[in-house]
Amino acid sequence: MKWFLKCMRNYANFRGRARRKEFWYFLLILFVIALFAQIVYTLCFAYSPYIIYAIWLACLLPYFAVAVRRLHDTGRSGWWGGGYLFVCIAVRAVDYFSGTADAAEDGAVWIQQMGTLLILLYLLFLLVVLCLKGDTGPNKYGPDPKMVRE
């Protein structure tokens, strides 16, 4: 819970570095909170995805901040995380402008499939990068978070 609260307190801090532990504990606790809230809400009321949407929306900025700091810890720019958004927009733009957005019978479904594959490959790349060990010692984004006293 300490790591989750640390990320929530640093919700708009895109500078510095974040350890793997900080990033993955934040995601784990966020998932557990959302799951628990959904179960309680479903048992007390009826199923509604809005409670999950509210939780994810409230944690969106802290997630982006800790992801950028995690990328910094591996020596990469935070813009690598924004690359996912760029890839998604580019793939959808190609779908739209090529006329394949809703033309499954044209035989041009391969454009959509290749776009989806590109998105999945980028997500896999980000997953690998976010799992990598951080740079030992200081890098251009700040001191090693393992060496900094909390």
Salt bridges, closest charged atoms under 4 A:
GLU22 OE1 - LYS6 NZ 3.58
GLU22 OE2 - ARG69 NH2 2.78
ASP73 OD1 - ARG17 NH2 2.77
ASP73 OD2 - ARG70 NH1 2.60
ASP95 OD2 - ARG92 NH1 2.74
GLU150 OE2 - LYS6 NZ 3.88
